[in-house]
Amino acid sequence: MSSHVQLDEPSADEPIQRRHLIKFLIPSLIGVLLFLVPFQVGDTINIGMGLMADGLQTLLGAALPAIATVVLCFSVVATLYAKLANPRWAESGVLYEMFHVGPVWLGMRILGALFALMTFFQVGPEFVTASFTGGVMLNDLAPVLLTFFFFAALLLPFLVEFGFMEFIGSLVRKPFRVIFNLPGRSAIDATASWMGSGTVGVLITTQQYEQGYYNGREASVIASNFSVVSIAFALLVTSFVDINHLFVQFYFTVVVAGLIAAVIVPRLPPLSRKANDYYEPVGCQISEKPTAKIGLLRYSLLQATRRAAGAPGPRELAKLALLNVMDIFLALLPLVFAIGTVALILAEFTPLFTWLSYPMVPVLELLRIPEAEAAAPATLVGFADMFLPAVLATNIESELTRFVIACLSLTQLIYMSEIGALLLKSKIPIKLWELVAIFLLRTAITLPIIAFMAHTFFF
């Protein structure tokens, strides 16, 4: 947890101390370069942290599924040991919260480990071990999550602990309040999601909520509306459904539809009914009063340097990063694995999503989308996993339909194999039925916008 304590508002004659300015600028610049600056690497666009994750993935290669299986099994063993033996190290604090979990979360950890073991050793029913269910989770998703989360958790303090959130938050808070009814610092979440990944955005949001910088409504809104997928993942989707030549039009459509949804969805239930309560153990740690007596840039710098002055030292930062990594590997990964595998089994081995998508056929026909019956399941299957709509869309001949499905899969945002599991595991006050409602709302809002833009401008 951050050591930051709420301070009085800056005054007009308060000096900006040079050492605090340096303490703000250097780590923040490192954070920006790692998380927010895109690089062109060969044919793809990536960020510094993504390059590190890719490098580690290349280095460990085929060993990553085995590492993931070991991590998932260790999570179960450590949790059972903590609950049964009650060791001193797990009596209080972060480790107590990590391992003393309720029966549902313990069941999820056990299920995640079982699925991983069955898939790794190829034993058990085919619906678990198949290459497109357990195989996707263990061989495709787990290596990416292990490497991405490892660096994200280690390096996130550069972005959030040294005043950069305060600086940007103070600069853009008025437009963000007016347009999205959110604090300005949420702009960082959106940028980190666009440049890096939606999971990084959710990690930032969760930490900011637990540290008292967002209330429950704001955290729920940001996590479910601003955790946009990265440009890198968008490129992967377009190449998979063979519309790479339309990437600029595709991403422009995603951004426009996503921004419109981000304005509308938070103003509708269930998000509009969320209480403006801060996380109880810390309370409100943010102040956004008018700054009439101080220039906006000076005020933003004062806020940033004050935060930098109270930033944790190297030892505390290392401890914070280590606990972040442990929490993600031992508490989050099993949950993502269990929920993701179950969702993929339901999508691939049952007609559930086909049945649920019947009402979508007339909607797609009304929007003049070709091959409406083939496309209908792809409009809802994204709730299980974001990549599934692209998988289903490969069998569709119409380029317009593939374009619409690919755009929709990126604007729906809520998918259980990753973002959904992250949110349910976090302390953000959001329930499963609310995630379903937000997913359906985003589908209802963005689908007509995407269809309109596709028909009017690109096809």
N, C-alpha and C positions, 0 to 999 in steps of 0.2 A: 504494500500500500504506500501511497505517497505520503511524504512528511509535511506536505503543504498545509498551512493554517490560514484561514481567512484573515485578510488584513483590511485596514481602513482604506477608503478610497484615496487615490493619489491627489495631492494638491498641486495647484498651478506652479508654485515655486519649488517643488521638490526636485532635487538634482538627479540626473541619470548617472549613476556611478559607473566608472569605466570598467572596473573588474567584473561588476555584475553584467554589464553590456557584453563583455567578452565571453562570460560564462553562458549568456543567452545565445550569442551569435554562433560560436564554434560548434557546440553539440547540435543546435537547431539546423545549421547548414549541413552537417553530416546526416541528420535525419531526413532533411529535404532531398539530398542527393540519393539516399538509400531508398526512400519510399515514393517520392513525388516526381522525380525527373525521369522521363522515358528515354531509353536509348534505342537506336536501331542496331540490331545484332543479326547480321545476315538478312534473311527475309522477314524476320519477326521484330516486334517492338517489345521491350522489356524494361524493368527497373533494376536498380542496383541490388536490392534485396532478392529479386527474382533471379538475377544472374548468379548470386551466391547459392541460392537454393538449387538452381539447375546444375551448377558445378558440383555440389555435394551429391546430387542425384546421379550424375555421371560417374563420380568417384565410387559411390557405393553400389550403383547399378543393380544387379540381380539380387544383391543381399538385402535390399530394402523390404520386400515382402516378408522375409524371415525376421528382420528387425521389428517390423510392425507386429508380427505374431508374438514375438517375445515380449514386447511392450504391453500388448493387450493381456497376455497371461500374467505378467508381473503385476499389472493393475489389479487383477482379481485376487492374487495371492496377498499383495500388500493390504488391500481393503479388508479381506477376511482376517488377516493377522491383527490389524488395527482394531477391528470390531470385537474379536474374540479374546486377544491377549491384553488389550488396553495398555500398550507400551507408553512410557512417559513422553516420548517425542510426539505422540498423537493425542495428547490430553487436551490441548488448547490451540488456538490460533489457526493459521492457514492450513496446516497439516491435518488438524482435527476436521475442518470443513471438507478437506479433500477426500478423507478416507471414511469418516463416520457419515455415510449416506443412507438414505431410506431404502426399503426393500425393492422399490421399483428401479432405482438407479443401480443398485447392486445387481439386480436381475439383468439390466441392460449390459453391465460390464461383463457378466458371465456369458451372456448371449453373444456379445461381440467377440470375446475370446474363443468361444466354441465355433462360431462361423469362420474365424480366421484359421483355427486349427484344421477344421474340416476341409477348407478350401486349399490350404497349404499342402496338406498330405493327401488331398483328393479322396477322402473317405466320407461316407454318408450320402444322403439323397442328392440327386443331380440338381434339383432346383436350388440348392445352396451352393454347390461346388462348381456350377456351370460357369463358363468364361464370361457370360453376360450378366451374372448376378454376383456371387461371391468373388469371382475372378476380377470383375470390374473394380470392386471395392479394394481387394488385396493387391492386385497387380497394377492397376491404373491410378486409383484415387489415393490409397494409403501412402505410396512413395512420394507423391506430390505434397500431401498434407504433412507428412513427417518432416520433409526438408523445408517446406514453406513456413510451417508453424515454428520450427526450430529457430530460424533466423528472425521471423516476425517477433516472436516473444523476446528474443535476446536484444533486438535492436530498437524495439518500440519506445523504450525510455528516451532515446534521442529526440523523438518527435513530440512526446507528451509531457516530459518532466522538466524541460528547461525553458519554458515560456513561449514556445512557438504557437501553441494552441491559444494562449492568451493574446499574443500579438495579432494573429489573423482574426481571431474571434472578435477582438475590439474593433478592428478595421471594417469588417463586413457585417457586424451584428445588425445594423439597421435594415439593410435589404433582406437579410435572412429572417428577421423578425416579421417584416411586412409580407414577404412572399410565402414563407414556409411556417411562420410562427415558431421559430426555433432560435436558439442562441447561435451567434456567429461562429463559434468554434466548431460547430457541426460541419462547416465548409471543409474542414480538414478531413473529416470522415469521408465525405463525398469524393474529395480529390484522391485520398489514399485508396479508395475503392476503385476509382476509374483507372488510376495508374498501376496499382498493385493487384489487389483482389478484394472481392466482397468480404471474404473472411477476415482480412486485415481490418477493414472498416468496422465489422462487428466486434472484433477484439478491442479496437479503440473505444467504441461506444460503450462496451461492457465496463472497461476500466474507468471511463469518465463517469459513468453512472455510479459505480462502486466508490468513487472518490468524491462524489457530491457535486459534480459539475453539470450533470443533466438530472432532471427529475424523471419520474417513471414514464410520464406521457412523452417527453422529449426523447428519451432513450428508445422507447418502443417505436416511435415515428422514424427516428434516424435509422435504426437497425433494419426496419422493414421497408424503407423507401429510398435509402441512400446507399445501401450496400450493393452498388452496381457491380457487375462483373468487369474484370479488367479488359483492356484493349487486347492483351495477349490471348485471353480465352475467346474473345469475340472473333479474332482471326482464326482460331482453331475451329469454331463453329462454322464460319463461312466457308472454309476450305473443305470441311466435312460434308456440307450440303451442296458443294460445288457452285457457290456464288461469289467466289473471291474477287471477280471482276467488278462486283457491285459493293465492295467493302465500304467505300466512302458513303454511298447512299444508305447502306445498311446501318452503319454506325450513327449517321445523322438522324435516321428514323428512330433508332433506339433512344438516343439522347432526348429528342423532342418528346416522344411518347412518355419516357421516364420522368421528365421534368413536369409534364402536365399531370401525370399520376401523383407525383410528389406534392403537388399543390392541392389536388382534390382529395386523395385518400385520407390524409390526416384530419380533414374536416368532416369526415363521415364516421359513424360507429363502425367497429369498436374503438378505434384510436381516439376519436373525439371525446369519448366518455372516460378516458384514462385520467386518474387523479394526478395532480401536479405535486405529488409527494416525492421528497428526496429519500435516498437510501438511508434507513434509520440510524445505523451505527455511526454515520459521519455527518448527516444533515447537509444543508445547503452550503457549498463552498464557493459560490460564484455570485458576483455582484454586477449588475448591468444598469447602473444609474446613468442619467444624462451627464454629458461631459462638456457642458456649455463653456466653462471657464478655461478649459485646456484644449489645445488643438488635437485633432483625432490621432495623428501620427505620434505626437509626444505622449498622449495618454496610452496608446497601444504599447509604445516602448517602455513606459513606466510599469505597466501591468506585466510585461514580459520579463523585465529585469528584476522585478520583485519576486516573480515565481522562480527565476534562475537563482536568486540569492538563497532561497529556501530549498533548492533542489538537493536530493540525496547525494552523499559522497560515493566514491568508487566502490567501497565495500558494500554499502547498502544497495547500490545499483546492481552489483553482481548478484546479491541475494535475491533482489526483486526479479531479475531476469531468470535466475535459476528456478524460483518458485513458479514464474509464468510458464516456463517450459514444462515443469513437472505437472502443473495443473492441466495443461493442454494435452500432454501425452497420456497421462494416467486417468484423467477424468473426462476429457472431451473425446479423444480418439475412439475409445470403446463405444461411446454413445453414437458417434457418427457411423461407425462400422455396423452396429446393431440395427439402427434405424434405416440406414442406407440399404443394407442387404434385404431387410424385410420389404422395403418399398420397391426395390428392383424385382424381388420374387413376385410381388403382387402385380407389378406392371408386365412382367414377361410370362408368367405361368398361370395367370388368372384373367378372366375377361372383365375384371372390375373397372378398369379405366375405359374400356370400350363401352360398357353399359353406361357409365357416368357421362360419357361424351355424346350420347344420343341427342340430347337437347341442343348440342353445339352444331349439328348438321344444318338445320334450317337457318341458324344464325350465320354460318359461313356462306350458305347459298344466298342469303339476303345481302351479304357484303360482296357478292359476285366473286367468291374465291373458288377456282376450279378444283375438282377432285375433293369436294367437301367431305364425303364419307371417309375417305382415306386420311384426310387431314384432321378430322374431329378428335380422335384419341390423342394426337400430338399437342392439342391445345390445352389438355388437362394433365397429361402424364408428367409434365415438368414439375408438378408438386412433389413427385418422388425424387427425381434427380434432374438437374438442369440440362444434362447432355442427352437425356432420353428423347425429347422432341426432335433433336437433330438426327438421332438414330432412326426414328420412324420416318422422318422426312426424306431420307435417302431413297425410299421406294416411290416417291411421288415425282411424276414427270414434269408437271407445271413448275416453271422457274418462279413465277409469281407466288405460287402457294408455298414453295420452299422458302422464299424470301420472307413471307408473312410469318410462317412458323418459327423461323430462326430469330426474327426480331421479337416475336412474342415471348419466346423462351428466355430471352435476356431481360425483358421488362417485367416479367412476373415476379422475379427476385426470390420469392419464398420457395425453397426446395429443401425437403427433409434430410437428404443425404449430407447436407453441410450447414447452410445458414439456419435451417429449422432446428437442427440438433444443437447448434451453437446457442441459439436463443433460449431453447427450453432448458439447457444446462446452466445458463447464466442466471444472475439474480434480477435481471430485468423482468418486471411484472407482466409477462405475456404468456397466454395459454395456447394449447394446441388448436382449440376451436377458433381462436382469434387469428391464428396463422392461416387457417383454412379460409376464413372470411376475407382476410387481407389479400390472399392469393386470388380469390374469385373476383374481388373488387378490382384489383389491378388488371386482371384478364378482361373484365367487362369494359374498363376505361381505355386500355391501350390497344385492344384488338381493332376497334373501329378507326382509331387514329392511324394505326399501321396500314390497314387496308386502304384508307383514304389516300395516304401519302404514296403507297405503292401504285394505285390506279392513276392518281393525278400527275405524279412527277416522274415515275421511273419505268412504268410499263405501258 
